[in-house]
């Protein structure tokens, strides 16, 4: 999970954003490190994508992962 000030980052729906592997975790960490005083969500594509997946039902998430792997 991504932690900010020791607390997990959550989606607007309240789901904790968990990253499934080290590569995504590293990419998300780099996004967050690049933030300044204000958070600019448009510069957090990995975090937003993982958040969107976290909000899906398990069946929808599997289908979405297959689509995204094509990219």
mmCIF file of the N, C-alpha and C atoms, coordinates in Angstrom:
data_MODEL
# 
_entry.id   MODEL 
# 
loop_
_atom_site.group_PDB 
_atom_site.id 
_atom_site.type_symbol 
_atom_site.label_atom_id 
_atom_site.label_alt_id 
_atom_site.label_comp_id 
_atom_site.label_asym_id 
_atom_site.label_entity_id 
_atom_site.label_seq_id 
_atom_site.pdbx_PDB_ins_code 
_atom_site.Cartn_x 
_atom_site.Cartn_y 
_atom_site.Cartn_z 
_atom_site.occupancy 
_atom_site.B_iso_or_equiv 
_atom_site.pdbx_formal_charge 
_atom_site.auth_seq_id 
_atom_site.auth_comp_id 
_atom_site.auth_asym_id 
_atom_site.auth_atom_id 
_atom_site.pdbx_PDB_model_num 
ATOM 1   N N  . UNK A 1 1  ? 0.846   -1.184  0.000   1.00 0.00 ? 1  UNK A N  1 
ATOM 2   C CA . UNK A 1 1  ? 0.000   0.000   0.000   1.00 0.00 ? 1  UNK A CA 1 
ATOM 3   C C  . UNK A 1 1  ? 0.886   1.240   0.000   1.00 0.00 ? 1  UNK A C  1 
ATOM 4   N N  . UNK A 1 2  ? 0.358   2.313   -0.530  1.00 0.00 ? 2  UNK A N  1 
ATOM 5   C CA . UNK A 1 2  ? 1.059   3.595   -0.508  1.00 0.00 ? 2  UNK A CA 1 
ATOM 6   C C  . UNK A 1 2  ? 0.719   4.269   0.811   1.00 0.00 ? 2  UNK A C  1 
ATOM 7   N N  . UNK A 1 3  ? 1.743   4.676   1.547   1.00 0.00 ? 3  UNK A N  1 
ATOM 8   C CA . UNK A 1 3  ? 1.522   5.350   2.826   1.00 0.00 ? 3  UNK A CA 1 
ATOM 9   C C  . UNK A 1 3  ? 1.982   6.799   2.723   1.00 0.00 ? 3  UNK A C  1 
ATOM 10  N N  . UNK A 1 4  ? 1.136   7.694   3.161   1.00 0.00 ? 4  UNK A N  1 
ATOM 11  C CA . UNK A 1 4  ? 1.476   9.114   3.272   1.00 0.00 ? 4  UNK A CA 1 
ATOM 12  C C  . UNK A 1 4  ? 1.297   9.503   4.725   1.00 0.00 ? 4  UNK A C  1 
ATOM 13  N N  . UNK A 1 5  ? 2.350   10.017  5.323   1.00 0.00 ? 5  UNK A N  1 
ATOM 14  C CA . UNK A 1 5  ? 2.324   10.346  6.749   1.00 0.00 ? 5  UNK A CA 1 
ATOM 15  C C  . UNK A 1 5  ? 1.868   9.143   7.578   1.00 0.00 ? 5  UNK A C  1 
ATOM 16  N N  . UNK A 1 6  ? 2.266   7.943   7.131   1.00 0.00 ? 6  UNK A N  1 
ATOM 17  C CA . UNK A 1 6  ? 1.948   6.722   7.862   1.00 0.00 ? 6  UNK A CA 1 
ATOM 18  C C  . UNK A 1 6  ? 0.548   6.181   7.649   1.00 0.00 ? 6  UNK A C  1 
ATOM 19  N N  . UNK A 1 7  ? -0.241  6.845   6.811   1.00 0.00 ? 7  UNK A N  1 
ATOM 20  C CA . UNK A 1 7  ? -1.615  6.401   6.565   1.00 0.00 ? 7  UNK A CA 1 
ATOM 21  C C  . UNK A 1 7  ? -1.744  5.953   5.114   1.00 0.00 ? 7  UNK A C  1 
ATOM 22  N N  . UNK A 1 8  ? -2.517  4.878   4.858   1.00 0.00 ? 8  UNK A N  1 
ATOM 23  C CA . UNK A 1 8  ? -2.660  4.393   3.474   1.00 0.00 ? 8  UNK A CA 1 
ATOM 24  C C  . UNK A 1 8  ? -3.475  5.355   2.610   1.00 0.00 ? 8  UNK A C  1 
ATOM 25  N N  . UNK A 1 9  ? -3.064  5.459   1.347   1.00 0.00 ? 9  UNK A N  1 
ATOM 26  C CA . UNK A 1 9  ? -3.818  6.249   0.368   1.00 0.00 ? 9  UNK A CA 1 
ATOM 27  C C  . UNK A 1 9  ? -5.062  5.453   0.011   1.00 0.00 ? 9  UNK A C  1 
ATOM 28  N N  . UNK A 1 10 ? -6.177  6.141   -0.033  1.00 0.00 ? 10 UNK A N  1 
ATOM 29  C CA . UNK A 1 10 ? -7.464  5.491   -0.335  1.00 0.00 ? 10 UNK A CA 1 
ATOM 30  C C  . UNK A 1 10 ? -8.084  6.108   -1.586  1.00 0.00 ? 10 UNK A C  1 
ATOM 31  N N  . UNK A 1 11 ? -8.931  5.322   -2.214  1.00 0.00 ? 11 UNK A N  1 
ATOM 32  C CA . UNK A 1 11 ? -9.708  5.806   -3.348  1.00 0.00 ? 11 UNK A CA 1 
ATOM 33  C C  . UNK A 1 11 ? -10.822 6.713   -2.817  1.00 0.00 ? 11 UNK A C  1 
ATOM 34  N N  . UNK A 1 12 ? -11.497 7.444   -3.702  1.00 0.00 ? 12 UNK A N  1 
ATOM 35  C CA . UNK A 1 12 ? -12.639 8.237   -3.239  1.00 0.00 ? 12 UNK A CA 1 
ATOM 36  C C  . UNK A 1 12 ? -13.704 7.382   -2.542  1.00 0.00 ? 12 UNK A C  1 
ATOM 37  N N  . UNK A 1 13 ? -13.787 6.108   -2.908  1.00 0.00 ? 13 UNK A N  1 
ATOM 38  C CA . UNK A 1 13 ? -14.744 5.204   -2.279  1.00 0.00 ? 13 UNK A CA 1 
ATOM 39  C C  . UNK A 1 13 ? -14.261 4.622   -0.960  1.00 0.00 ? 13 UNK A C  1 
ATOM 40  N N  . UNK A 1 14 ? -13.024 4.933   -0.554  1.00 0.00 ? 14 UNK A N  1 
ATOM 41  C CA . UNK A 1 14 ? -12.501 4.478   0.727   1.00 0.00 ? 14 UNK A CA 1 
ATOM 42  C C  . UNK A 1 14 ? -11.650 3.223   0.684   1.00 0.00 ? 14 UNK A C  1 
ATOM 43  N N  . UNK A 1 15 ? -11.451 2.644   -0.492  1.00 0.00 ? 15 UNK A N  1 
ATOM 44  C CA . UNK A 1 15 ? -10.649 1.433   -0.621  1.00 0.00 ? 15 UNK A CA 1 
ATOM 45  C C  . UNK A 1 15 ? -9.165  1.785   -0.571  1.00 0.00 ? 15 UNK A C  1 
ATOM 46  N N  . UNK A 1 16 ? -8.396  1.041   0.206   1.00 0.00 ? 16 UNK A N  1 
ATOM 47  C CA . UNK A 1 16 ? -6.949  1.255   0.262   1.00 0.00 ? 16 UNK A CA 1 
ATOM 48  C C  . UNK A 1 16 ? -6.345  0.837   -1.071  1.00 0.00 ? 16 UNK A C  1 
ATOM 49  N N  . UNK A 1 17 ? -5.476  1.698   -1.608  1.00 0.00 ? 17 UNK A N  1 
ATOM 50  C CA . UNK A 1 17 ? -4.804  1.377   -2.870  1.00 0.00 ? 17 UNK A CA 1 
ATOM 51  C C  . UNK A 1 17 ? -3.612  0.486   -2.558  1.00 0.00 ? 17 UNK A C  1 
ATOM 52  N N  . UNK A 1 18 ? -3.664  -0.742  -3.055  1.00 0.00 ? 18 UNK A N  1 
ATOM 53  C CA . UNK A 1 18 ? -2.576  -1.708  -2.869  1.00 0.00 ? 18 UNK A CA 1 
ATOM 54  C C  . UNK A 1 18 ? -1.949  -1.980  -4.227  1.00 0.00 ? 18 UNK A C  1 
ATOM 55  N N  . UNK A 1 19 ? -0.641  -2.049  -4.252  1.00 0.00 ? 19 UNK A N  1 
ATOM 56  C CA . UNK A 1 19 ? 0.078   -2.271  -5.499  1.00 0.00 ? 19 UNK A CA 1 
ATOM 57  C C  . UNK A 1 19 ? 0.520   -3.720  -5.564  1.00 0.00 ? 19 UNK A C  1 
ATOM 58  N N  . UNK A 1 20 ? 0.242   -4.392  -6.694  1.00 0.00 ? 20 UNK A N  1 
ATOM 59  C CA . UNK A 1 20 ? 0.451   -5.836  -6.771  1.00 0.00 ? 20 UNK A CA 1 
ATOM 60  C C  . UNK A 1 20 ? 1.893   -6.292  -6.967  1.00 0.00 ? 20 UNK A C  1 
ATOM 61  N N  . UNK A 1 21 ? 2.809   -5.372  -7.314  1.00 0.00 ? 21 UNK A N  1 
ATOM 62  C CA . UNK A 1 21 ? 4.186   -5.812  -7.522  1.00 0.00 ? 21 UNK A CA 1 
ATOM 63  C C  . UNK A 1 21 ? 5.152   -4.647  -7.302  1.00 0.00 ? 21 UNK A C  1 
ATOM 64  N N  . UNK A 1 22 ? 6.430   -4.972  -7.233  1.00 0.00 ? 22 UNK A N  1 
ATOM 65  C CA . UNK A 1 22 ? 7.457   -3.979  -6.925  1.00 0.00 ? 22 UNK A CA 1 
ATOM 66  C C  . UNK A 1 22 ? 7.588   -2.926  -8.025  1.00 0.00 ? 22 UNK A C  1 
ATOM 67  N N  . UNK A 1 23 ? 7.413   -3.313  -9.279  1.00 0.00 ? 23 UNK A N  1 
ATOM 68  C CA . UNK A 1 23 ? 7.552   -2.354  -10.374 1.00 0.00 ? 23 UNK A CA 1 
ATOM 69  C C  . UNK A 1 23 ? 6.500   -1.243  -10.267 1.00 0.00 ? 23 UNK A C  1 
ATOM 70  N N  . UNK A 1 24 ? 5.257   -1.625  -10.001 1.00 0.00 ? 24 UNK A N  1 
ATOM 71  C CA . UNK A 1 24 ? 4.216   -0.607  -9.832  1.00 0.00 ? 24 UNK A CA 1 
ATOM 72  C C  . UNK A 1 24 ? 4.441   0.210   -8.567  1.00 0.00 ? 24 UNK A C  1 
ATOM 73  N N  . UNK A 1 25 ? 4.888   -0.439  -7.514  1.00 0.00 ? 25 UNK A N  1 
ATOM 74  C CA . UNK A 1 25 ? 5.165   0.279   -6.265  1.00 0.00 ? 25 UNK A CA 1 
ATOM 75  C C  . UNK A 1 25 ? 6.264   1.313   -6.483  1.00 0.00 ? 25 UNK A C  1 
ATOM 76  N N  . UNK A 1 26 ? 7.318   0.949   -7.197  1.00 0.00 ? 26 UNK A N  1 
ATOM 77  C CA . UNK A 1 26 ? 8.397   1.891   -7.478  1.00 0.00 ? 26 UNK A CA 1 
ATOM 78  C C  . UNK A 1 26 ? 7.904   3.062   -8.322  1.00 0.00 ? 26 UNK A C  1 
ATOM 79  N N  . UNK A 1 27 ? 7.069   2.764   -9.333  1.00 0.00 ? 27 UNK A N  1 
ATOM 80  C CA . UNK A 1 27 ? 6.536   3.824   -10.192 1.00 0.00 ? 27 UNK A CA 1 
ATOM 81  C C  . UNK A 1 27 ? 5.636   4.770   -9.398  1.00 0.00 ? 27 UNK A C  1 
ATOM 82  N N  . UNK A 1 28 ? 4.802   4.215   -8.535  1.00 0.00 ? 28 UNK A N  1 
ATOM 83  C CA . UNK A 1 28 ? 3.921   5.053   -7.720  1.00 0.00 ? 28 UNK A CA 1 
ATOM 84  C C  . UNK A 1 28 ? 4.731   5.891   -6.735  1.00 0.00 ? 28 UNK A C  1 
ATOM 85  N N  . UNK A 1 29 ? 5.746   5.305   -6.145  1.00 0.00 ? 29 UNK A N  1 
ATOM 86  C CA . UNK A 1 29 ? 6.596   6.064   -5.212  1.00 0.00 ? 29 UNK A CA 1 
ATOM 87  C C  . UNK A 1 29 ? 7.259   7.237   -5.921  1.00 0.00 ? 29 UNK A C  1 
ATOM 88  N N  . UNK A 1 30 ? 7.727   7.012   -7.129  1.00 0.00 ? 30 UNK A N  1 
ATOM 89  C CA . UNK A 1 30 ? 8.353   8.097   -7.888  1.00 0.00 ? 30 UNK A CA 1 
ATOM 90  C C  . UNK A 1 30 ? 7.352   9.222   -8.158  1.00 0.00 ? 30 UNK A C  1 
ATOM 91  N N  . UNK A 1 31 ? 6.105   8.853   -8.469  1.00 0.00 ? 31 UNK A N  1 
ATOM 92  C CA . UNK A 1 31 ? 5.064   9.869   -8.686  1.00 0.00 ? 31 UNK A CA 1 
ATOM 93  C C  . UNK A 1 31 ? 4.862   10.721  -7.439  1.00 0.00 ? 31 UNK A C  1 
ATOM 94  N N  . UNK A 1 32 ? 4.760   10.055  -6.303  1.00 0.00 ? 32 UNK A N  1 
ATOM 95  C CA . UNK A 1 32 ? 4.502   10.769  -5.053  1.00 0.00 ? 32 UNK A CA 1 
ATOM 96  C C  . UNK A 1 32 ? 5.693   11.601  -4.625  1.00 0.00 ? 32 UNK A C  1 
ATOM 97  N N  . UNK A 1 33 ? 6.894   11.120  -4.855  1.00 0.00 ? 33 UNK A N  1 
ATOM 98  C CA . UNK A 1 33 ? 8.091   11.894  -4.496  1.00 0.00 ? 33 UNK A CA 1 
ATOM 99  C C  . UNK A 1 33 ? 8.186   13.175  -5.312  1.00 0.00 ? 33 UNK A C  1 
ATOM 100 N N  . UNK A 1 34 ? 7.656   13.156  -6.520  1.00 0.00 ? 34 UNK A N  1 
ATOM 101 C CA . UNK A 1 34 ? 7.716   14.320  -7.400  1.00 0.00 ? 34 UNK A CA 1 
ATOM 102 C C  . UNK A 1 34 ? 6.691   15.401  -7.041  1.00 0.00 ? 34 UNK A C  1 
ATOM 103 N N  . UNK A 1 35 ? 5.775   15.085  -6.126  1.00 0.00 ? 35 UNK A N  1 
ATOM 104 C CA . UNK A 1 35 ? 4.751   16.051  -5.731  1.00 0.00 ? 35 UNK A CA 1 
ATOM 105 C C  . UNK A 1 35 ? 5.366   17.139  -4.854  1.00 0.00 ? 35 UNK A C  1 
ATOM 106 N N  . UNK A 1 36 ? 4.791   18.319  -4.935  1.00 0.00 ? 36 UNK A N  1 
ATOM 107 C CA . UNK A 1 36 ? 5.225   19.429  -4.092  1.00 0.00 ? 36 UNK A CA 1 
ATOM 108 C C  . UNK A 1 36 ? 4.267   19.605  -2.930  1.00 0.00 ? 36 UNK A C  1 
ATOM 109 N N  . UNK A 1 37 ? 4.021   20.853  -2.578  1.00 0.00 ? 37 UNK A N  1 
ATOM 110 C CA . UNK A 1 37 ? 3.115   21.166  -1.463  1.00 0.00 ? 37 UNK A CA 1 
ATOM 111 C C  . UNK A 1 37 ? 1.685   20.738  -1.759  1.00 0.00 ? 37 UNK A C  1 
ATOM 112 N N  . UNK A 1 38 ? 1.288   20.828  -3.017  1.00 0.00 ? 38 UNK A N  1 
ATOM 113 C CA . UNK A 1 38 ? -0.063  20.431  -3.424  1.00 0.00 ? 38 UNK A CA 1 
ATOM 114 C C  . UNK A 1 38 ? 0.017   19.164  -4.262  1.00 0.00 ? 38 UNK A C  1 
ATOM 115 N N  . UNK A 1 39 ? -0.998  18.325  -4.110  1.00 0.00 ? 39 UNK A N  1 
ATOM 116 C CA . UNK A 1 39 ? -1.069  17.094  -4.901  1.00 0.00 ? 39 UNK A CA 1 
ATOM 117 C C  . UNK A 1 39 ? -1.734  17.416  -6.232  1.00 0.00 ? 39 UNK A C  1 
ATOM 118 N N  . UNK A 1 40 ? -1.079  17.013  -7.314  1.00 0.00 ? 40 UNK A N  1 
ATOM 119 C CA . UNK A 1 40 ? -1.614  17.196  -8.662  1.00 0.00 ? 40 UNK A CA 1 
ATOM 120 C C  . UNK A 1 40 ? -1.960  15.812  -9.210  1.00 0.00 ? 40 UNK A C  1 
ATOM 121 N N  . UNK A 1 41 ? -3.236  15.476  -9.140  1.00 0.00 ? 41 UNK A N  1 
ATOM 122 C CA . UNK A 1 41 ? -3.681  14.128  -9.503  1.00 0.00 ? 41 UNK A CA 1 
ATOM 123 C C  . UNK A 1 41 ? -3.368  13.756  -10.942 1.00 0.00 ? 41 UNK A C  1 
ATOM 124 N N  . UNK A 1 42 ? -3.307  14.739  -11.830 1.00 0.00 ? 42 UNK A N  1 
ATOM 125 C CA . UNK A 1 42 ? -3.004  14.429  -13.227 1.00 0.00 ? 42 UNK A CA 1 
ATOM 126 C C  . UNK A 1 42 ? -1.574  13.909  -13.391 1.00 0.00 ? 42 UNK A C  1 
ATOM 127 N N  . UNK A 1 43 ? -0.708  14.145  -12.412 1.00 0.00 ? 43 UNK A N  1 
ATOM 128 C CA . UNK A 1 43 ? 0.668   13.663  -12.483 1.00 0.00 ? 43 UNK A CA 1 
ATOM 129 C C  . UNK A 1 43 ? 0.870   12.375  -11.671 1.00 0.00 ? 43 UNK A C  1 
ATOM 130 N N  . UNK A 1 44 ? -0.240  11.679  -11.378 1.00 0.00 ? 44 UNK A N  1 
ATOM 131 C CA . UNK A 1 44 ? -0.194  10.415  -10.643 1.00 0.00 ? 44 UNK A CA 1 
ATOM 132 C C  . UNK A 1 44 ? -0.907  9.299   -11.423 1.00 0.00 ? 44 UNK A C  1 
ATOM 133 N N  . UNK A 1 45 ? -0.497  9.043   -12.665 1.00 0.00 ? 45 UNK A N  1 
ATOM 134 C CA . UNK A 1 45 ? -1.242  8.061   -13.474 1.00 0.00 ? 45 UNK A CA 1 
ATOM 135 C C  . UNK A 1 45 ? -1.207  6.636   -12.915 1.00 0.00 ? 45 UNK A C  1 
ATOM 136 N N  . UNK A 1 46 ? -0.084  6.201   -12.368 1.00 0.00 ? 46 UNK A N  1 
ATOM 137 C CA . UNK A 1 46 ? -0.007  4.838   -11.832 1.00 0.00 ? 46 UNK A CA 1 
ATOM 138 C C  . UNK A 1 46 ? -0.912  4.712   -10.606 1.00 0.00 ? 46 UNK A C  1 
ATOM 139 N N  . UNK A 1 47 ? -0.851  5.698   -9.733  1.00 0.00 ? 47 UNK A N  1 
ATOM 140 C CA . UNK A 1 47 ? -1.694  5.691   -8.537  1.00 0.00 ? 47 UNK A CA 1 
ATOM 141 C C  . UNK A 1 47 ? -3.169  5.703   -8.922  1.00 0.00 ? 47 UNK A C  1 
ATOM 142 N N  . UNK A 1 48 ? -3.527  6.529   -9.883  1.00 0.00 ? 48 UNK A N  1 
ATOM 143 C CA . UNK A 1 48 ? -4.931  6.614   -10.305 1.00 0.00 ? 48 UNK A CA 1 
ATOM 144 C C  . UNK A 1 48 ? -5.392  5.308   -10.933 1.00 0.00 ? 48 UNK A C  1 
ATOM 145 N N  . UNK A 1 49 ? -4.538  4.700   -11.750 1.00 0.00 ? 49 UNK A N  1 
ATOM 146 C CA . UNK A 1 49 ? -4.894  3.431   -12.392 1.00 0.00 ? 49 UNK A CA 1 
ATOM 147 C C  . UNK A 1 49 ? -5.080  2.334   -11.347 1.00 0.00 ? 49 UNK A C  1 
ATOM 148 N N  . UNK A 1 50 ? -4.174  2.240   -10.390 1.00 0.00 ? 50 UNK A N  1 
ATOM 149 C CA . UNK A 1 50 ? -4.301  1.222   -9.335  1.00 0.00 ? 50 UNK A CA 1 
ATOM 150 C C  . UNK A 1 50 ? -5.521  1.500   -8.469  1.00 0.00 ? 50 UNK A C  1 
ATOM 151 N N  . UNK A 1 51 ? -5.844  2.764   -8.261  1.00 0.00 ? 51 UNK A N  1 
ATOM 152 C CA . UNK A 1 51 ? -7.043  3.122   -7.509  1.00 0.00 ? 51 UNK A CA 1 
ATOM 153 C C  . UNK A 1 51 ? -8.306  2.715   -8.247  1.00 0.00 ? 51 UNK A C  1 
ATOM 154 N N  . UNK A 1 52 ? -8.311  2.937   -9.559  1.00 0.00 ? 52 UNK A N  1 
ATOM 155 C CA . UNK A 1 52 ? -9.476  2.539   -10.359 1.00 0.00 ? 52 UNK A CA 1 
ATOM 156 C C  . UNK A 1 52 ? -9.659  1.028   -10.302 1.00 0.00 ? 52 UNK A C  1 
ATOM 157 N N  . UNK A 1 53 ? -8.574  0.281   -10.401 1.00 0.00 ? 53 UNK A N  1 
ATOM 158 C CA . UNK A 1 53 ? -8.660  -1.178  -10.323 1.00 0.00 ? 53 UNK A CA 1 
ATOM 159 C C  . UNK A 1 53 ? -9.139  -1.625  -8.950  1.00 0.00 ? 53 UNK A C  1 
ATOM 160 N N  . UNK A 1 54 ? -8.725  -0.929  -7.909  1.00 0.00 ? 54 UNK A N  1 
ATOM 161 C CA . UNK A 1 54 ? -9.130  -1.298  -6.549  1.00 0.00 ? 54 UNK A CA 1 
ATOM 162 C C  . UNK A 1 54 ? -10.633 -1.163  -6.344  1.00 0.00 ? 54 UNK A C  1 
ATOM 163 N N  . UNK A 1 55 ? -11.257 -0.271  -7.089  1.00 0.00 ? 55 UNK A N  1 
ATOM 164 C CA . UNK A 1 55 ? -12.691 -0.036  -6.937  1.00 0.00 ? 55 UNK A CA 1 
ATOM 165 C C  . UNK A 1 55 ? -13.546 -1.035  -7.716  1.00 0.00 ? 55 UNK A C  1 
ATOM 166 N N  . UNK A 1 56 ? -12.933 -1.812  -8.607  1.00 0.00 ? 56 UNK A N  1 
ATOM 167 C CA . UNK A 1 56 ? -13.686 -2.768  -9.425  1.00 0.00 ? 56 UNK A CA 1 
ATOM 168 C C  . UNK A 1 56 ? -14.011 -4.029  -8.629  1.00 0.00 ? 56 UNK A C  1 
ATOM 169 N N  . UNK A 1 57 ? -15.051 -4.732  -9.057  1.00 0.00 ? 57 UNK A N  1 
ATOM 170 C CA . UNK A 1 57 ? -15.323 -6.051  -8.486  1.00 0.00 ? 57 UNK A CA 1 
ATOM 171 C C  . UNK A 1 57 ? -14.204 -6.994  -8.918  1.00 0.00 ? 57 UNK A C  1 
ATOM 172 N N  . UNK A 1 58 ? -14.001 -8.098  -8.225  1.00 0.00 ? 58 UNK A N  1 
ATOM 173 C CA . UNK A 1 58 ? -12.903 -9.008  -8.607  1.00 0.00 ? 58 UNK A CA 1 
ATOM 174 C C  . UNK A 1 58 ? -12.966 -9.461  -10.066 1.00 0.00 ? 58 UNK A C  1 
ATOM 175 N N  . UNK A 1 59 ? -14.137 -9.809  -10.576 1.00 0.00 ? 59 UNK A N  1 
ATOM 176 C CA . UNK A 1 59 ? -14.239 -10.252 -11.967 1.00 0.00 ? 59 UNK A CA 1 
ATOM 177 C C  . UNK A 1 59 ? -13.904 -9.126  -12.928 1.00 0.00 ? 59 UNK A C  1 
ATOM 178 N N  . UNK A 1 60 ? -14.400 -7.922  -12.644 1.00 0.00 ? 60 UNK A N  1 
ATOM 179 C CA . UNK A 1 60 ? -14.101 -6.776  -13.500 1.00 0.00 ? 60 UNK A CA 1 
ATOM 180 C C  . UNK A 1 60 ? -12.616 -6.439  -13.455 1.00 0.00 ? 60 UNK A C  1 
ATOM 181 N N  . UNK A 1 61 ? -12.000 -6.559  -12.290 1.00 0.00 ? 61 UNK A N  1 
ATOM 182 C CA . UNK A 1 61 ? -10.585 -6.242  -12.139 1.00 0.00 ? 61 UNK A CA 1 
ATOM 183 C C  . UNK A 1 61 ? -9.728  -7.187  -12.976 1.00 0.00 ? 61 UNK A C  1 
ATOM 184 N N  . UNK A 1 62 ? -10.049 -8.463  -12.986 1.00 0.00 ? 62 UNK A N  1 
ATOM 185 C CA . UNK A 1 62 ? -9.295  -9.429  -13.789 1.00 0.00 ? 62 UNK A CA 1 
ATOM 186 C C  . UNK A 1 62 ? -9.419  -9.079  -15.269 1.00 0.00 ? 62 UNK A C  1 
ATOM 187 N N  . UNK A 1 63 ? -10.615 -8.781  -15.710 1.00 0.00 ? 63 UNK A N  1 
ATOM 188 C CA . UNK A 1 63 ? -10.828 -8.414  -17.113 1.00 0.00 ? 63 UNK A CA 1 
ATOM 189 C C  . UNK A 1 63 ? -10.048 -7.145  -17.455 1.00 0.00 ? 63 UNK A C  1 
ATOM 190 N N  . UNK A 1 64 ? -10.068 -6.155  -16.573 1.00 0.00 ? 64 UNK A N  1 
ATOM 191 C CA . UNK A 1 64 ? -9.362  -4.905  -16.821 1.00 0.00 ? 64 UNK A CA 1 
ATOM 192 C C  . UNK A 1 64 ? -7.856  -5.121  -16.853 1.00 0.00 ? 64 UNK A C  1 
ATOM 193 N N  . UNK A 1 65 ? -7.352  -5.971  -15.997 1.00 0.00 ? 65 UNK A N  1 
ATOM 194 C CA . UNK A 1 65 ? -5.910  -6.260  -16.008 1.00 0.00 ? 65 UNK A CA 1 
ATOM 195 C C  . UNK A 1 65 ? -5.490  -6.856  -17.340 1.00 0.00 ? 65 UNK A C  1 
ATOM 196 N N  . UNK A 1 66 ? -6.312  -7.748  -17.896 1.00 0.00 ? 66 UNK A N  1 
ATOM 197 C CA . UNK A 1 66 ? -5.997  -8.351  -19.184 1.00 0.00 ? 66 UNK A CA 1 
ATOM 198 C C  . UNK A 1 66 ? -5.949  -7.288  -20.282 1.00 0.00 ? 66 UNK A C  1 
ATOM 199 N N  . UNK A 1 67 ? -6.876  -6.357  -20.251 1.00 0.00 ? 67 UNK A N  1 
ATOM 200 C CA . UNK A 1 67 ? -6.883  -5.285  -21.242 1.00 0.00 ? 67 UNK A CA 1 
ATOM 201 C C  . UNK A 1 67 ? -5.651  -4.411  -21.080 1.00 0.00 ? 67 UNK A C  1 
ATOM 202 N N  . UNK A 1 68 ? -5.322  -4.037  -19.854 1.00 0.00 ? 68 UNK A N  1 
ATOM 203 C CA . UNK A 1 68 ? -4.194  -3.156  -19.607 1.00 0.00 ? 68 UNK A CA 1 
ATOM 204 C C  . UNK A 1 68 ? -2.864  -3.799  -19.943 1.00 0.00 ? 68 UNK A C  1 
ATOM 205 N N  . UNK A 1 69 ? -2.754  -5.098  -19.785 1.00 0.00 ? 69 UNK A N  1 
ATOM 206 C CA . UNK A 1 69 ? -1.502  -5.789  -20.102 1.00 0.00 ? 69 UNK A CA 1 
ATOM 207 C C  . UNK A 1 69 ? -1.163  -5.674  -21.589 1.00 0.00 ? 69 UNK A C  1 
ATOM 208 N N  . UNK A 1 70 ? -2.163  -5.425  -22.411 1.00 0.00 ? 70 UNK A N  1 
ATOM 209 C CA . UNK A 1 70 ? -1.928  -5.228  -23.833 1.00 0.00 ? 70 UNK A CA 1 
ATOM 210 C C  . UNK A 1 70 ? -1.195  -3.945  -24.151 1.00 0.00 ? 70 UNK A C  1 
ATOM 211 N N  . UNK A 1 71 ? -1.166  -3.048  -23.189 1.00 0.00 ? 71 UNK A N  1 
ATOM 212 C CA . UNK A 1 71 ? -0.493  -1.773  -23.384 1.00 0.00 ? 71 UNK A CA 1 
ATOM 213 C C  . UNK A 1 71 ? 0.891   -1.836  -22.802 1.00 0.00 ? 71 UNK A C  1 
# 
